[in-house]
Amino acid sequence: MGHRPESALRDFLTSEAGGAVLLMAAAVAAMVAANLPGSANHVYHDIIHAPIGPLLTSALGPMTVHLWINDGLMAIFFLLVGLEIKREMVDGGLSTWERRRLPFIAAGAGMAAPAIVYVAVTWGRTGLASGWAVPAATDIAFAIGVLALLGKRAPASLKLFLTAVAIVDDMGAVAIIALFYSQGIDVVALGGALIVLLVLFGLNRAGVRMLLPYLIGFALLWYLMLLSGVHATVAGVLAAMMIPVRVTPGAPDAADSPLHRLEHAIHPWCAYLIVPLFGFANAGLALGGEATRALFAPLPMGIALGLFLGKQVGVFGSIWLAEKLGVAERPGAASWPQIYGMALLCGIGFTMSLFIGALAFPRDPLLVEEAKLGVLAGSLLSAMLGYAVLRWMGGQRAPR
């Protein structure tokens, strides 16, 4: 029998580009639904905020479609994020300090600079201080998806480095959510979560490799986190840290490594269902004359400039400075224009920024809408210019 050629569609869907395009399509669908003429535009919001129960905690009220997506399904997404962080730290591109140095420097500066830009733009404006972290996050799927669309125009080292930077950025985003966007801590529930976490740690140390006990523990941890006041999605990252991994240099997809099996099992669900659902539930923004004028208001302008200017200055500037000072070298085979294009792509904050934006202004729907506008504007500008720079400079390589 002859070799059966791979399906072009399957090859596309298994790439990061496929997930990025689906997320983009979901965001566009949400924008269309939120801008239907007449009373039809209320249907989108009625569906998203429809109560479908049950009442899990009085702090949140009855669970709605929006809450199930943002607090429930996104916990699975954060589980995947945690698995990716642990894999990279134990068995991947961040497994040694030599490999970690530059991604940590770039990610740290790439989170600090946007926050500084945001604070500078919104300084003195009442009620906006809590949004400082909105432009600090990078959407790993979207950024790598845009890079994947460029094919061979961007060297493999650039994609690997962007992945490392985005994963460190995710670590920072999770820490920010846990430390700054948790309210009304319930010590009893938090103590219960700690007990579950210790049990999962004990299972790991005892050599338990079956995934079912860890998944049950993850579900319990999620519920206790929900009750505790710490955002429930943090449970995903904490549970991921307890999943056993077998270090397999050169063979990271070993079938007997629980972490790798779970990561591969949930990645398609996150990329092609959960994240697009999140995009659809959170990107709906009514456009028009008022929205256009609102873009120049302090909140959306601070977020947009933080993502577009802050990210590129922080990421590119720190890489350039690190190399000039001899602290670290830029990714091999990547030219400075390509590094700049990658730094622009780090300004795509979409998923994480929308998520933090909703947490930053939980009691002010108008500010949440303005935050969406800033995220969409800054992310779109970063994606378009980053793609253009990399496409234009794609054939160049770093001088030897």
N, C-alpha and C positions, 0 to 999 in steps of 0.2 A: 504494500500500500504506500502511496505517496504521502509526503508530509502535508498535513492539513494546515493551510495558512491561517494565521490568527485573524480574528475579526477586527476590522478597523474600529468599529464601535466599541468592542470590548477593550481594545487597547486604549481608546480615548477615555472610557469611563474609569479605567484603573489608574489613570494618571491624575495628578493634582489639578491639571487643567480642567478635567471633567467636573470635579467638585466645585471649582471656582465658577465655571459657567453656570452650573445649576444654582449656585448661591446668587449669582448676578440675576438670573432669570426670576428667581423667587423674589428678589428685591424689586425688580421692575414690575412684577405682577402685583406686589403689595402697593406700589406707587399708583398703578392703574386703578386698583380696587378702591384706594382711598380718594381718588379724584374722579369717580364716576359722577355723571350729572344728576342734579336733583337729590331726592331722598335716597337714591341707590348707594351713595357713598357712605351712608350710615350702616349698610349691611356688613361691610368689612369690620367695622369697630364692634358691631353687635355680636358678630361671630367670635371675634378674638377675645372679647371680654364676657362671653356668655358663661354664667356659673354652671359648672357640671359636677360640683361637689367632689368629695365630702369636705367637711370642715376639719382640717388637720391641725390648725392652730388659730387661735382667736386673733393673733397679730396679723395674719394674712386674710382672714375671713374665708368664705367658701372658695374652694379652688375653681379657677376659671381656666379656659383654654390657654390663655396667656400665661397664667401661673404654672400650669402643668408643663408648658414648653420651657419657660425661663427657669423655673426652680426644679422641675422634674427631669425632662429630657436632657436639658443642658448639663445636668449632673453626670450623665453618661458621656457627654462630650468632654467634660473636665476629667472624667476617668481616663479617657483616651489621652488627653493632654498629660496627665500624670504618668501614664505608661510610657509616653514618648520621652518625658523628662528623665524618668528612671533609666530607660534603655540607653539614652544618650550619655547619662552620667556614669553608668556601669559598664556599658559595652559598645559605646559609639563615639561620636565626634567630640564628646565632652568628658571622656574617660580619664584624661590626664590633665594636669595643670597646664602643660604646654598648649594643649588643644583648647582649654577653657579660657585662657587669658584674654585673647582678643575678642571672642564673642561676648564675654562678660563685660569687658570695657565698652564695647560698642553698644550693647543692650542697655547698660547702666546710663551711659550718656544719652542714648536714644530715648530713655524714659524721663530723664531729668530735664533735658532741653525743652521738650514740648510742654511740660508742666510749668517751666519758667515763662515760656511764651504766653501760655494761657493766663497765668497770674498777672503778667504785665498788662495784657489786654483788658482783663476784667477787674483790675485793681480798683478798689473803692466801690464796687457795685454790690449792693446788698443781696445776699442769698445765693451768690454764684461761686463762693469759695470752694464748696464741696465738689465742684466739677473739675478740679485740677488734674485728676487722674484720667479723665476721659480720653485726651489725645495721647496718653503715654503708652497705650497698648498697640501692638501690631497684630493684624489678622494673618496668622501663619498660612492658612489654606489659600486665602486670596492672593497674598504676596507671592507664594511659591507657585500658585497657579498661573499668575501672569508671567512669571519667569519661565515656566514650562511651555507656555505658548510661543516663546521665542526660539525654542529648539536649540540648535547648535550655535546660535548667535551669542549665547552666554556660556562661558566655560562651566564644566561640572563643579569645579571648585567654588564658583560663585553661588550655585544652588545649595551646596553643602554648607557654606558659610552662612547664607541667609537662613537656612533651616536652624543652624545652631543659635544664631542671634535671636530668631523668633521664639525658640524654645526657652532660652534664658529670659526673654521678654515675658513669656507666659508665666514663668516662675514668679517674676516680679508682680505681674497682674494678679495672680492668685494671692500673693502675700498682701497686696493692697486691698483686695476684696475682703480678706479675713480680718485685717487690722483696722481698716477705715470705714468699711461699709457694713458693719455688723451693729445691730441695735438691740437694746433691752435683753442683755444676756441672762439666760436661765441657767444658773449654776448646776442645778440637779440634772437637767438634760445634757449639759456639757460634760458633766461627770460620767453620765451613762455612755456618751460618745467616746470618752477616753477609755472606759472599760472595754467597749467593743474593739477599739483600736488596739488595745493591749492583747486581747484575745487573738486578733488577726496576726499580730506580731508573734505571739506564741505559736500559732499554726505554722508560720513561716519558719521559725527556729526549729520546730519539731520535724520539719521536712515534709509537711503536707503539700502535695503537688496537685491535688484535685482542685478545680476552679470553683466548684459549687459552694463550698464553705465560705470562700472569700466573697463570692457574689451575694450570698445571704448576709454576710457581715456588712457589705457595702450598702445593701438596702436598709439595714438597721441603722447604720451610721448616718445615712441620708436623712432618715426620719428624725433621729435625735438631734442632728444639726438643725433641721427645720424648726424643731421645738426650741432649740437653745438660743436662737437669735443670730448665730453665726450663719452666713449665707449657706444654704444647703449644698450648693454646687461644690464647695470646698471639700465635702465628703468624698467626691470623686478623686481628687488629687491625693488625699490622705489614704484612701483605700488602695490606690494604685501603688503607693510606696510599700505596701505590705505584700504585694503579689510577688511570688518567687520568680527569679530569673536565672537562667543558666548562662554563664558567660561563655560565649562561643565565638572566639575570634575567627573571622572569615566565614562564619556560617550563622548569621544572626537570626535565621528563620528556623532554627532547630525545632523539630516537632515536640520534643520533650521539655521545652522551655515554656512554663505557664504564661509568663508575661507576653512572650511573642505570640502565643496562640490566642490569647485574649485580645491583644492589640489588633491582630489581623481579623479577628471575628467581628469586632465592633467598628472598625474603621469604615467599612462601606456604609453601615447604618448612620454613622455620624456625617460622613461626607455627602451622602446622597439622600438623606431623609432629615436627620435632626437639625443640622446646620441650615439647610434650605428652609425648613419649617420655622426656625428661629428668625431667619431673614425675612420671611413672609409676615411673621407676627410682629416684627419690630421695625421694619423699614417703611411701613405705610405712613406717608406724610402728605398732607394736603398742600398742593402747590398753587401758585397764583400770585397776584400782585402783592398780597400781604406777606407771603412766604419769601418772595424775592427781596422785599424791603427788610424782612427779619434777618436775612443772611448777614446784614451789616450791623446787627445788634451785637453787643459785647459777647454774649455767650456763644452763639454759633461762629462768630469771627474768631474768638479765642481758640475754639476747638479746631476750626479749619486751619488757621495759621499754625497752631501747635503741631498738627499732623503734617502739614505740608512743609513748613519752614523748620519747625523744631526738630522733627525727626531727621531730616537730611543734614542739618547742621550738627546735631548730636552724633549721629552714626558716622557720617563721612569725616567730620572734624576729628572725632576720637581715633578713627583708624589712621588717618593721616598723621596725627600727632604721635600715636603709638609707634608708627614706623620711623618717623623722624627722630624720636627719642631712643630708638633701639629697643623698645619694650616688646614689640611683636612685629611680625611681617604680615603684610596683606596676603589674602588667598593667592596661591600660585596660579600663574597664567592669566590673572585678571588685571586689566589696565585700570588706571585711575578713573577714566570716564565710565568704565563698567562698574567700578566700586560706587561711583556717584549715582548711577542708575539704580543700583541695588539699594542704596540709602534712600532714594526716593520711594521705592517700593515699600520700604519699612513704614512709610506714612500712610499705608492702607490700614486703617484701624477697624474697619467695618464691624465684624462680629463682636470682638472684645470691647471696642469703644461703645457700641450700642448697648451692650450688656452693662458696662459700668455707668453709662449715662442714665439708664433706668434706675440704677441703685443710688446714684448721686442726688436725684431729685424725686424721691418716691411720693411726695405729697403735692407735687406741682406738675400736672400734665402739660401745661404750656411750656415749661422749661425743658421737659423731656422732649417735646416736639422740636424746640429750638436746638437742643443737643443733637437730635437726629439730623437736622439740616446741616449743622456744622460737620458732623461725622461724614455724611454723604458727600458734601462739597470737598472736604479735605482729602478723603479717600479717593474720590474720582479724579481730582487734580493730580494726586500723587501717582495713581495708577497710569494715567494717560501720559504724563511727562516721563515717568520711569520707563514705561514701555518704549516711548519714542527715543529716549537716550540710548537704551540698550539695543534697540533695533538699528539705530543709526551707527552706533559704535560697536556693533556685535562682532564685526570681523577683526577688530583690533585685539592684540594680545600685549601683555606687559613686556617691556623691553628686557632683554637678558643682559 
